[in-house]
Amino acid sequence: MARIGFIGLGNMGLPMAQNLLKAGHTVEGVDVSSAAVDKLKASGGAGVETAKTAAARADVVITMLPSGKEVCEVYLGSSGIIDNANAGTLLIDCSTIDVETARAVAAAAEKKGLLMLDAPVSGGVGGATAGTLTFMVGGSTQAFTRAETILQKMGKTIVHAGGAGNGQAAKICNNMILGVSMIAVSEAFVLAEKLG
């Protein structure tokens, strides 16, 4: 079982971290909300104060953050994950962010001898709670192979989309298809109403 640092215990991150605990992993969580960390502790996890501390102690670091800005801060800052993780640590960013940021962070991780994946999810809070998320994963085959058993504890469908940033590319394409489908359904309702 892995020692996992989980950074970002919001609506998605907390149930994902709880599923890792249920699978027998050791999980240390970090969040700006102390209430979120308390919920992780109540589920059998531990809380640590900073991403720096979590990274220095973990075999695997998983992040679930709001945007590319936070991902850059948490990974690339002087007190960030990349500068403080031990060589060989596996980094998995599950945030939905832009492709360019994902590739820049992955390149910085690679320079430090760290394995990095971008692994955005689909399935919402219900999927996070049930452990049925879909992961669209970008990164090396080596990193993907190592991460797959961990991702399977949080999701049902794990797809390796290719190199760094390709998970984010797959996610934005998925979002575009969903958006277009919703527009078409809305237009169909309007047409149906007009036609009685």
Summary of the structure (lengths in Angstrom):
residues: 196
radius of gyration: 17.5
end to end distance: 59.8
largest distance: 65.4
contacts: 700
relative contact order: 0.13
helix: 51%
strand: 20%
